Amino acid sequence: MSLHAAAATSWQAERRRAFLFGLAPSLVVLLAITLVPAVALLVASLTPLSLTDPLATFRFDDPLVNYRHLLEDKRFLGSVVTQLKLSVSSVALQVGVGLGIALLLHGPSRILAATRAAFLIPMVLPPIVVALIWKILYTPDISPLHRAAEALGLPFSSLIANPDTALWAISVADTWQWFPFTMLMVLAQLQMVPQSPIEAARLDGANRWQVFRFIVLPHLRPVLVVCALFRLIDSFKAFPLIYVLTNGGPGTVTEVTNYYGFVQAFNFSFWGYASAIAMVILAGVFALAALVSRLGWNRHHEHR
């Protein structure tokens, strides 16, 4: 091996060592706040742990009992269906509303820039604040929406107290907070849409709808898919809205899976069973995250 090659190898080794040394503190913190709690959750899910029987923490005589009960628990299965309804409806609304507003606000105008900034406000608010805002809007006695409807002769009952509308009311509130995410992503992608095909299509007589459908939308489709998948993962965190607006009701029509796990842990003290519910949610989120990662990898190779 030549002196130059040996020096290059030594420099590469020092570079890797310095990289690992700089990365070590972050890895330790990541291990402490993610891996350790996840392992503890997994261990708890394999036991019949409850606050009435603390010694069950270390009893593993039937480690899969909680998971078997989940398959027989109609309330849990119903919460999964409710979660799917909420996730699909809120993600569809967020993507649709975000796309529409992004197309309306796309342009170099200062007024449009100020309007875009105003639309970001809901996204930066804490979830509990958003929940309180919509609690006021959905409460007939104090809601300006209900007052306006009464003034127009169109009174209606509380949306969050009606079993037929409660879940969709939560979906609307979640959409209000998170459609700016899609809007931002679409606006960024619109900046990269080539103008030459659009100009050529207009010269050929294409109208606005045709330009959007055949030129703009194909360029936006990848980012819309990524937005939908990210928001689908995040839709599992609608707990603050449900806790403040409906508390899982009326009945159990808005009781999604994570809220059901909360009820099992803090209302009934079945911590082992609640841990199993959390592990199922975690597995679902990991599956969606893997899908997002795979999509991003494929998209990277398509652009190479």
SVG drawing of the C-alpha trace seen along z (x, -y; Angstrom):
<svg xmlns="http://www.w3.org/2000/svg" viewBox="-86 -43 90 63">
<polyline fill="none" stroke="black" stroke-width="0.4" points="0.0,0.0 1.4,-3.4 1.9,-6.2 -0.8,-8.2 -3.4,-5.3 -2.4,-4.7 -2.9,-8.4 -6.3,-8.4 -7.4,-5.2 -6.3,-6.7 -8.1,-10.0 -11.3,-8.0 -11.0,-6.1 -10.5,-9.3 -13.5,-10.9 -15.8,-7.9 -14.5,-8.0 -15.3,-11.7 -18.7,-11.2 -19.6,-8.5 -18.2,-10.5 -20.4,-13.5 -23.4,-11.3 -23.1,-9.4 -24.9,-12.0 -27.9,-12.1 -28.1,-8.3 -28.0,-8.1 -30.9,-10.6 -32.8,-8.9 -32.3,-5.5 -33.5,-7.0 -36.7,-8.7 -37.8,-6.2 -36.3,-2.7 -36.4,-2.3 -40.1,-3.3 -41.0,-1.2 -39.4,1.9 -41.1,1.2 -44.5,0.9 -43.9,4.2 -43.0,5.9 -46.1,4.5 -48.3,5.7 -47.2,9.3 -48.4,9.2 -51.8,8.8 -50.6,5.7 -53.2,3.5 -53.0,1.1 -55.0,3.5 -52.4,6.2 -48.9,4.6 -47.1,7.9 -48.5,8.9 -45.9,6.7 -43.5,9.6 -45.9,12.5 -45.4,13.9 -47.3,17.2 -49.6,16.3 -47.8,13.5 -50.3,13.3 -53.5,13.1 -54.0,9.4 -53.6,9.7 -56.1,12.6 -58.6,10.5 -58.1,7.7 -59.4,10.0 -62.5,10.7 -63.1,7.2 -65.9,5.7 -65.3,2.3 -61.7,2.4 -62.6,3.5 -65.2,0.8 -62.6,-1.8 -60.4,-0.6 -63.3,-1.2 -63.9,-4.6 -60.2,-5.4 -60.2,-4.4 -63.3,-6.6 -61.7,-9.6 -58.4,-9.1 -59.8,-8.7 -62.2,-11.6 -59.8,-14.0 -56.9,-13.1 -59.2,-13.5 -60.4,-16.8 -56.9,-18.1 -55.5,-17.1 -58.5,-18.5 -58.7,-21.8 -55.0,-22.2 -54.7,-21.6 -57.5,-24.0 -56.2,-26.9 -52.7,-26.4 -53.9,-26.8 -55.8,-29.9 -52.9,-31.5 -50.2,-30.5 -48.7,-33.7 -46.1,-36.5 -48.5,-39.0 -47.7,-40.5 -51.4,-40.2 -51.2,-36.5 -48.0,-36.1 -49.7,-37.7 -52.7,-35.5 -50.6,-32.4 -48.9,-33.5 -52.3,-33.9 -53.4,-30.4 -50.5,-29.0 -51.8,-30.1 -54.0,-27.0 -51.0,-24.7 -48.8,-26.4 -51.5,-26.5 -51.2,-23.8 -53.8,-21.0 -55.5,-21.8 -56.1,-25.4 -57.6,-24.2 -59.8,-21.8 -61.0,-24.7 -61.7,-26.9 -63.9,-24.3 -65.5,-23.4 -66.8,-27.0 -67.9,-26.9 -69.8,-23.6 -71.5,-24.7 -74.9,-26.2 -75.2,-28.5 -72.0,-30.4 -71.3,-29.6 -71.2,-32.4 -72.0,-29.8 -75.2,-28.8 -76.2,-32.4 -75.7,-33.3 -77.7,-30.2 -80.5,-31.2 -80.5,-34.8 -80.9,-33.3 -83.8,-31.1 -81.6,-27.9 -81.1,-26.6 -79.4,-23.3 -78.5,-21.1 -75.0,-20.6 -72.9,-18.7 -70.7,-17.1 -73.8,-15.9 -75.4,-14.2 -74.2,-10.6 -74.6,-11.1 -72.4,-14.2 -70.0,-14.0 -67.2,-12.1 -67.4,-14.4 -67.3,-17.4 -64.0,-16.2 -62.8,-15.6 -63.6,-19.2 -61.7,-20.6 -58.7,-18.4 -58.8,-19.5 -58.9,-23.2 -55.7,-22.7 -53.7,-20.6 -54.7,-21.6 -51.9,-24.3 -49.4,-21.4 -50.7,-20.2 -51.0,-23.8 -47.3,-24.5 -46.2,-21.3 -48.3,-21.9 -47.1,-25.6 -43.5,-24.5 -44.1,-21.9 -46.0,-24.5 -42.8,-26.5 -41.0,-23.6 -43.7,-23.0 -42.1,-23.8 -43.8,-26.7 -43.0,-25.7 -45.5,-22.8 -48.2,-25.1 -47.5,-27.9 -47.5,-25.4 -50.8,-23.9 -52.4,-27.4 -51.1,-28.2 -52.8,-25.0 -56.1,-26.2 -56.2,-24.2 -58.4,-25.8 -57.5,-26.1 -59.0,-22.8 -57.2,-20.9 -53.9,-22.6 -54.4,-21.6 -55.5,-18.0 -53.0,-17.0 -49.9,-19.1 -50.1,-20.5 -51.7,-17.6 -49.2,-15.0 -46.4,-17.1 -48.4,-17.5 -49.4,-13.8 -46.2,-12.6 -46.3,-15.4 -50.1,-14.8 -49.4,-11.2 -46.7,-12.0 -48.9,-14.6 -51.7,-12.1 -49.4,-9.4 -47.8,-11.8 -51.2,-13.1 -52.5,-9.5 -49.8,-8.7 -50.5,-11.9 -54.2,-11.3 -53.6,-8.7 -52.9,-11.7 -56.3,-13.3 -56.7,-12.5 -56.8,-16.2 -59.7,-17.0 -61.7,-13.9 -60.9,-14.4 -62.1,-18.0 -64.9,-17.9 -66.7,-14.6 -64.8,-12.6 -65.4,-9.6 -69.1,-10.1 -72.0,-10.2 -71.8,-6.6 -68.6,-5.3 -69.2,-6.8 -66.0,-9.0 -63.9,-6.5 -60.9,-5.9 -58.2,-3.3 -55.9,-5.5 -58.7,-6.9 -59.9,-3.4 -56.4,-2.6 -56.6,-5.7 -59.9,-4.5 -58.5,-1.1 -55.4,-2.5 -56.7,-5.4 -60.4,-4.6 -60.2,-0.9 -56.5,-0.6 -55.8,2.3 -52.3,1.2 -51.2,4.4 -54.3,4.5 -53.8,0.8 -50.2,1.4 -51.2,4.1 -53.6,1.6 -50.7,-0.9 -48.4,1.7 -51.0,2.4 -51.2,-1.3 -47.4,-1.5 -47.2,1.4 -49.7,-0.4 -47.8,-3.6 -44.5,-1.8 -46.1,-0.2 -47.3,-3.5 -43.9,-5.1 -42.3,-2.3 -44.7,-3.0 -43.8,-6.7 -40.0,-5.8 -40.4,-3.4 -42.4,-6.0 -39.7,-8.6 -37.0,-6.1 -38.9,-5.2 -39.5,-8.9 -35.8,-9.6 -34.8,-7.0 -37.5,-8.2 -35.9,-11.6 -32.3,-10.3"/>
</svg>
